Amino acid sequence: MKTLVLILVNSGLLFLFYRLIRKKDLLSFFFEGKWWLTWLAIAVITLMDELTSIFYAPSEAYRLIGTKAIFYIAFASILMRFLSNRMVEIAHVLEENRLIGGGVYNFSYMVTGPVLSFIALASILLTYVLTASLSTVSAVHNGSALFHLNDGTKFVLIVAIVWGVALLNIMGIKENAKITFGIFIFTSAVFINFLISGFFAMETQNYVTIAKTTTDSLKEIRDNGAALGSWLFIGNLASCILAYSGIESVLQTASLVKSYKDIKRAYTFLAVTVGIVTPLLTALVLSQFNFNFGAHEENLIPFYAASLNGEWFGILVSLVAVVTLVMAVNTAYVASSELIERVAHRYNFPMLIKTNRFDSLYVIHIANAVFYTGIIILTAGKQSVLAEMYAIGLVASFVINMGALIVYRYQKGKTESQGHTTYRLGTFALFSVMTACFVFLVINKPYGTMLWFGTTVFMLGVGVAVGRKRSPEIKVAGQGDSSMDLIVYIASREDKNINIYFKRPFDQGNLHLYGTSVYITFYSTRRDIPPKLAENHFRLPVKHMRLYQNLTALLKLIEFEMPGYNLTVHFGWPTSNWLDRMSVGVQTFQIMKLPLEFPDFNFKIEQFCKSLDKIA
């Protein structure tokens, strides 16, 4: 029966992949003078990155929480689907603001400024460093699963992989979508045969084990009360989160696709592939009761494969492990170089982005190889220590992403979400869970905490020092107007009755003139300066303070410089839903305090009807 099923399934796979290969523009297409990758291309590339975690995450989770990992890895898969939906929303926001690519770094920079963006940069770079380091170590351990290699030989192979992949990138040989798709076909066939063989090998005891781990996990949460039960739940979840490392990689590829909709399709593809395969394979492996997990901690998956279909199948799975893990190392090189290149462009560091005759960022690749080797030497190539460090940076990037998304929606509401919308309460719940996981890891994983903290402090120190002189915000701020430009304009008018209108950057339309009027737009220097709509429209950069503090500082200056003027200050009527945009309520509450602070000014909150735009 098993042989018949395998023959039928493999015949179906052969037909499916044959049809796919013959399809035109399957992986890339040319549009408006540029080559774009399709959603399938980036889905396959990132799948090969995310799939690598199956070769080390189940054994690491088992080492920490035992067979409960079966339940928590499945639960984490569901959680990651909700999180990936928020990643799509971030991709949409970045596209609307013309900040394509850069992922968590660009998004945190746009929303919260350079300080938090450097924390995000440290976290994401740390995940790339540990992706390469952990994948290299895991590749050697899984590749040597059925061969007896001493520790010295393994270490030489680890270093050889790190520098070999660096050399390929220095020579300009990067990951190719067609090659990746070919490897994906091979890997998919192996994994599907693996899963089918695993199901045929299942016995009653295996199903009992899976059911028991689920009931025991839920019972543990219920019996320990709300506080302790929640903490145990968070601890177990944090121990399994590494199973979905690489999920943030899709967001990093946004510059390679035409639209955020391709990012959405790629995440859907990952949900129905890795999101299902990882918990299923984890359940099959960890429900076994007939071999010693401790003796095969570093090569658990190939060993289990060999127990199913013989030594040849174990070697085949080992080969898949080596290929996919080495590809993950290459992805880490490419992604980190692109991220550093983006930062170097933003802060004008031409030394870092020098290229050789192969158009390769060789300086960054050499620095990465040195750093990867240093981390491997520092941890003595121990998979458990590297996994511990990896989890900190991964969860930190999740926390920053969700936190920045909450702040952005708090500030902007749904003004840019017509294309993709998620529930704000769900985002806050994800942020809370990820923050709790981060706290748990910080308390219980000292090595990872020290590495993350050290990297973050270093990045912050460098970022603050560099930002004072090289920040692009300095140039954007210089393109706007100054407060004194506004004062000079008002002073040049003969009319002493002055109307001051505060206009949001994204509000368009005609300016309504009543007597002598001036329009003021405060804009963030982290985004493009809004267009100047008339000579009485002044665009003032928000400087190192909250918007309300900038506003009151400007009014105090006007009050001091314009004695004897009849000044009327106009604000727009808040029309957003309070649940969708709570910041409107906060801003209105702050504005309500202005008449007491500026008793000589007149204040109005008003809304113009649309017909005035046609009349003006």
Backbone hydrogen bonds, N-H to C=O, Kabsch-Sander energy under -0.5 kcal/mol:
donor,donor_aa,acceptor,acceptor_aa,energy
5,V,1,M,-2.4
6,L,2,K,-2.4
7,I,3,T,-2.2
8,L,4,L,-2.4
9,V,5,V,-2.8
10,N,6,L,-2.5
11,S,7,I,-1.9
12,G,8,L,-2.1
13,L,9,V,-2.4
14,L,10,N,-2.3
15,F,11,S,-2.0
16,L,12,G,-2.5
17,F,13,L,-2.8
18,Y,14,L,-1.8
19,R,15,F,-2.1
20,L,16,L,-2.2
21,I,17,F,-2.5
22,R,18,Y,-1.4
23,K,20,L,-1.3
26,L,23,K,-0.8
29,F,36,W,-2.2
31,F,34,K,-2.8
34,K,31,F,-0.9
36,W,29,F,-3.1
37,L,256,L,-2.7
38,T,27,L,-2.2
42,I,38,T,-1.9
43,A,39,W,-2.2
44,V,40,L,-2.5
45,I,41,A,-2.4
46,T,42,I,-2.5
47,L,43,A,-2.2
48,M,44,V,-2.3
49,D,45,I,-0.9
50,E,46,T,-3.1
51,L,47,L,-3.2
52,T,49,D,-0.6
53,S,50,E,-1.3
54,I,51,L,-1.6
55,F,52,T,-1.9
56,Y,53,S,-1.4
57,A,53,S,-3.4
60,E,56,Y,-2.0
61,A,57,A,-2.9
62,Y,58,P,-2.6
63,R,59,S,-2.1
64,L,60,E,-1.3
65,I,61,A,-2.9
66,G,62,Y,-1.9
68,K,65,I,-1.1
69,A,66,G,-1.7
70,I,67,T,-1.9
71,F,68,K,-0.5
72,Y,68,K,-2.2
73,I,69,A,-2.5
74,A,70,I,-1.1
75,F,71,F,-2.3
76,A,72,Y,-2.7
77,S,73,I,-1.5
78,I,74,A,-1.4
79,L,75,F,-2.2
80,M,76,A,-2.5
81,R,77,S,-1.2
82,F,78,I,-1.4
83,L,79,L,-2.1
84,S,80,M,-2.8
85,N,81,R,-1.3
86,R,82,F,-1.2
87,M,83,L,-1.6
88,V,84,S,-1.8
89,E,85,N,-1.5
90,I,86,R,-2.2
91,A,87,M,-2.3
92,H,88,V,-2.2
93,V,89,E,-2.3
94,L,90,I,-2.8
95,E,91,A,-2.1
96,E,92,H,-2.3
97,N,93,V,-1.6
98,R,95,E,-1.4
99,L,94,L,-3.2
105,Y,102,G,-1.4
106,N,102,G,-0.9
107,F,103,G,-2.3
108,S,104,V,-2.4
109,Y,105,Y,-2.1
110,M,106,N,-2.4
111,V,107,F,-2.2
112,T,108,S,-2.4
113,G,108,S,-0.8
113,G,109,Y,-0.9
117,S,113,G,-1.5
118,F,114,P,-1.8
118,F,115,V,-0.5
119,I,115,V,-1.2
120,A,116,L,-2.6
121,L,117,S,-2.6
122,A,118,F,-2.3
123,S,119,I,-2.3
124,I,120,A,-2.8
125,L,121,L,-2.5
126,L,122,A,-2.0
127,T,123,S,-1.9
128,Y,124,I,-1.8
129,V,125,L,-2.7
130,L,126,L,-2.5
131,T,127,T,-2.1
132,A,128,Y,-2.3
133,S,129,V,-2.4
134,L,130,L,-2.8
135,S,131,T,-2.3
136,T,132,A,-2.1
137,V,133,S,-2.3
138,S,134,L,-2.8
139,A,135,S,-2.5
140,V,136,T,-1.9
141,H,137,V,-2.3
142,N,138,S,-3.0
143,G,139,A,-2.4
144,S,140,V,-1.7
145,A,142,N,-1.3
147,F,144,S,-1.3
149,L,147,F,-1.1
154,K,150,N,-2.0
155,F,151,D,-2.3
156,V,152,G,-2.0
157,L,153,T,-2.2
158,I,154,K,-2.3
159,V,155,F,-2.4
160,A,156,V,-2.3
161,I,157,L,-2.2
162,V,158,I,-2.1
163,W,159,V,-2.4
164,G,160,A,-2.3
165,V,161,I,-2.6
166,A,162,V,-1.5
167,L,163,W,-2.2
168,L,164,G,-2.0
169,N,165,V,-2.0
170,I,166,A,-2.4
171,M,167,L,-2.1
172,G,169,N,-1.3
173,I,168,L,-2.8
174,K,172,G,-1.1
180,T,176,N,-2.8
181,F,177,A,-2.3
182,G,178,K,-2.0
183,I,179,I,-2.3
184,F,180,T,-2.5
185,I,181,F,-2.1
186,F,182,G,-1.8
187,T,183,I,-3.0
188,S,184,F,-3.0
189,A,185,I,-2.1
190,V,186,F,-2.0
191,F,187,T,-2.6
192,I,188,S,-2.5
193,N,189,A,-2.0
194,F,190,V,-2.3
195,L,191,F,-2.8
196,I,192,I,-2.3
197,S,193,N,-2.4
198,G,194,F,-2.2
199,F,195,L,-2.3
200,F,196,I,-2.0
201,A,197,S,-1.2
202,M,198,G,-0.5
202,M,199,F,-0.8
206,N,203,E,-0.7
207,Y,203,E,-1.5
208,V,204,T,-2.2
209,T,205,Q,-2.3
210,I,206,N,-2.2
211,A,207,Y,-2.4
212,K,208,V,-2.7
213,T,209,T,-2.4
214,T,210,I,-1.5
215,T,211,A,-2.3
216,D,212,K,-3.0
217,S,213,T,-1.9
218,L,214,T,-2.1
219,K,215,T,-2.5
220,E,216,D,-2.3
221,I,217,S,-1.5
222,R,218,L,-2.2
223,D,219,K,-3.0
224,N,220,E,-0.9
225,G,222,R,-1.0
228,L,224,N,-0.6
229,G,225,G,-1.8
230,S,226,A,-1.8
231,W,227,A,-2.0
232,L,228,L,-2.5
233,F,229,G,-2.2
234,I,230,S,-2.5
235,G,231,W,-2.4
236,N,232,L,-2.5
237,L,233,F,-2.4
238,A,234,I,-2.7
239,S,235,G,-1.3
240,C,236,N,-0.5
240,C,237,L,-1.3
241,I,237,L,-0.9
243,A,240,C,-2.0
244,Y,241,I,-1.8
245,S,242,L,-1.6
247,I,244,Y,-1.3
249,S,246,G,-1.4
250,V,247,I,-0.7
252,Q,248,E,-1.0
253,T,249,S,-0.7
253,T,250,V,-1.2
254,A,251,L,-1.3
256,L,253,T,-2.3
257,V,254,A,-0.8
262,D,259,S,-1.5
263,I,259,S,-0.7
264,K,260,Y,-2.0
265,R,261,K,-2.1
266,A,262,D,-2.2
267,Y,263,I,-2.2
268,T,264,K,-1.9
269,F,265,R,-2.3
270,L,266,A,-2.2
271,A,267,Y,-2.0
272,V,268,T,-1.6
273,T,269,F,-0.5
273,T,270,L,-0.6
275,G,270,L,-2.8
276,I,273,T,-1.1
277,V,273,T,-3.3
278,T,274,V,-2.2
280,L,276,I,-1.8
281,L,277,V,-3.0
282,T,278,T,-2.2
283,A,279,P,-2.2
284,L,280,L,-2.3
285,V,281,L,-2.4
286,L,282,T,-2.8
287,S,283,A,-1.2
288,Q,285,V,-1.5
293,F,291,F,-0.7
296,H,292,N,-0.5
296,H,293,F,-1.3
297,E,294,G,-0.9
299,N,296,H,-0.7
303,F,299,N,-1.8
304,Y,300,L,-2.3
305,A,301,I,-2.3
306,A,302,P,-2.3
307,S,303,F,-1.6
308,L,304,Y,-0.9
308,L,305,A,-0.7
309,N,305,A,-2.1
310,G,306,A,-1.7
313,F,310,G,-0.6
314,G,310,G,-1.6
315,I,311,E,-2.3
316,L,312,W,-1.9
317,V,313,F,-2.4
318,S,314,G,-2.2
319,L,315,I,-2.2
320,V,316,L,-2.0
321,A,317,V,-2.5
322,V,318,S,-2.5
323,V,319,L,-2.6
324,T,320,V,-2.6
325,L,321,A,-2.4
326,V,322,V,-2.4
327,M,323,V,-2.1
328,A,324,T,-1.7
329,V,325,L,-1.6
330,N,326,V,-2.1
331,T,327,M,-2.4
332,A,328,A,-2.1
333,Y,329,V,-2.0
334,V,330,N,-2.5
335,A,331,T,-3.1
336,S,332,A,-2.3
337,S,333,Y,-2.0
338,E,334,V,-2.1
339,L,335,A,-2.2
340,I,336,S,-2.7
341,E,337,S,-2.2
342,R,338,E,-1.9
343,V,339,L,-2.0
344,A,340,I,-3.0
345,H,341,E,-2.3
346,R,342,R,-2.1
347,Y,343,V,-2.3
348,N,345,H,-0.7
349,F,344,A,-2.1
352,L,349,F,-1.0
353,I,349,F,-0.8
354,K,351,M,-0.9
356,N,360,S,-1.3
359,D,356,N,-2.1
362,Y,360,S,-2.1
363,V,354,K,-0.6
364,I,352,L,-0.5
365,H,361,L,-2.1
366,I,362,Y,-2.5
367,A,363,V,-2.2
368,N,364,I,-2.7
369,A,365,H,-2.4
370,V,366,I,-2.2
371,F,367,A,-2.4
372,Y,368,N,-3.2
373,T,369,A,-2.3
374,G,370,V,-2.4
375,I,371,F,-2.3
376,I,372,Y,-2.2
377,I,373,T,-2.5
378,L,374,G,-2.7
379,T,375,I,-2.0
380,A,377,I,-1.1
381,G,376,I,-2.1
382,K,379,T,-1.6
383,Q,381,G,-0.6
386,L,382,K,-2.1
387,A,383,Q,-2.4
388,E,384,S,-1.8
389,M,385,V,-2.1
390,Y,386,L,-2.6
391,A,387,A,-2.1
392,I,388,E,-1.0
393,G,389,M,-1.4
394,L,390,Y,-2.3
395,V,391,A,-2.5
396,A,392,I,-2.4
397,S,393,G,-2.0
398,F,394,L,-1.6
399,V,395,V,-2.6
400,I,396,A,-2.4
401,N,397,S,-2.3
402,M,398,F,-2.6
403,G,399,V,-2.7
404,A,400,I,-2.7
405,L,401,N,-1.9
406,I,402,M,-2.1
407,V,403,G,-2.2
408,Y,404,A,-2.6
409,R,405,L,-2.5
410,Y,406,I,-2.1
411,Q,407,V,-2.0
412,K,408,Y,-2.8
413,G,409,R,-2.1
415,T,412,K,-1.3
417,S,414,K,-1.2
427,T,423,Y,-1.9
428,F,424,R,-2.4
429,A,425,L,-2.1
430,L,426,G,-2.4
431,F,427,T,-2.6
432,S,428,F,-2.4
433,V,429,A,-2.4
434,M,430,L,-2.8
435,T,431,F,-2.4
436,A,432,S,-2.3
437,C,433,V,-2.3
438,F,434,M,-2.3
439,V,435,T,-2.5
440,F,436,A,-2.4
441,L,437,C,-2.5
442,V,438,F,-2.6
443,I,439,V,-2.2
444,N,440,F,-2.3
445,K,441,L,-2.3
449,T,445,K,-2.3
450,M,446,P,-2.6
451,L,447,Y,-2.1
452,W,448,G,-2.7
453,F,449,T,-3.0
454,G,450,M,-2.6
455,T,451,L,-2.6
456,T,452,W,-2.5
457,V,453,F,-2.7
458,F,454,G,-2.2
459,M,455,T,-2.5
460,L,456,T,-2.7
461,G,457,V,-2.6
462,V,458,F,-2.6
463,G,459,M,-3.0
464,V,460,L,-2.9
465,A,461,G,-1.9
466,V,462,V,-2.7
467,G,463,G,-3.0
468,R,464,V,-1.3
469,K,466,V,-1.1
470,R,466,V,-3.1
471,S,467,G,-1.2
474,I,471,S,-1.4
475,K,471,S,-0.6
476,V,472,P,-2.0
477,A,473,E,-2.7
478,G,474,I,-1.6
479,Q,475,K,-0.8
479,Q,476,V,-0.7
480,G,477,A,-1.1
481,D,539,R,-3.3
486,L,482,S,-1.3
487,I,483,S,-2.0
488,V,484,M,-2.8
489,Y,485,D,-1.9
490,I,486,L,-2.3
491,A,487,I,-2.6
492,S,488,V,-1.4
493,R,490,I,-1.4
498,I,496,K,-0.8
498,I,566,N,-2.4
499,N,516,T,-2.7
500,I,498,I,-0.5
500,I,568,T,-3.4
501,Y,499,N,-0.6
501,Y,518,V,-3.1
502,F,570,H,-2.0
503,K,501,Y,-0.6
503,K,520,I,-3.2
507,D,504,R,-1.5
508,Q,506,F,-0.6
513,L,511,L,-0.6
514,Y,512,H,-0.5
516,T,497,N,-0.9
517,S,515,G,-0.8
518,V,499,N,-2.7
519,Y,536,N,-3.2
520,I,501,Y,-3.2
521,T,538,F,-2.8
523,Y,540,L,-1.9
527,R,524,S,-1.5
533,L,531,P,-0.6
537,H,534,A,-1.7
538,F,519,Y,-3.7
538,F,536,N,-0.6
540,L,521,T,-2.4
540,L,538,F,-0.7
542,V,523,Y,-2.4
543,K,541,P,-0.5
544,H,542,V,-0.6
550,N,546,R,-2.0
551,L,547,L,-2.3
552,T,548,Y,-2.5
553,A,549,Q,-2.0
554,L,550,N,-2.0
555,L,551,L,-2.3
556,K,552,T,-2.2
557,L,553,A,-1.8
558,I,554,L,-2.4
559,E,555,L,-2.6
560,F,556,K,-2.1
561,E,557,L,-2.6
562,M,558,I,-2.2
565,Y,562,M,-1.3
566,N,496,K,-2.3
567,L,565,Y,-0.9
568,T,498,I,-2.8
569,V,602,N,-3.8
570,H,500,I,-3.5
570,H,568,T,-0.5
571,F,604,K,-2.7
573,W,606,E,-1.5
575,T,573,W,-0.6
581,R,577,N,-2.3
583,S,410,Y,-0.9
584,V,581,R,-1.5
585,G,581,R,-0.5
585,G,582,M,-0.6
586,V,582,M,-1.7
587,Q,583,S,-3.1
588,T,584,V,-2.6
589,F,585,G,-2.2
590,Q,586,V,-2.0
591,I,587,Q,-2.6
592,M,588,T,-1.9
593,K,590,Q,-1.4
594,L,591,I,-1.6
596,L,593,K,-0.5
597,E,593,K,-1.3
598,F,594,L,-2.8
601,F,598,F,-1.6
602,N,567,L,-2.8
604,K,569,V,-2.5
606,E,571,F,-2.7
606,E,604,K,-0.5
612,L,609,C,-1.6
613,D,610,K,-1.3
614,K,610,K,-0.7
614,K,611,S,-0.5
615,I,611,S,-1.7
616,A,612,L,-2.8
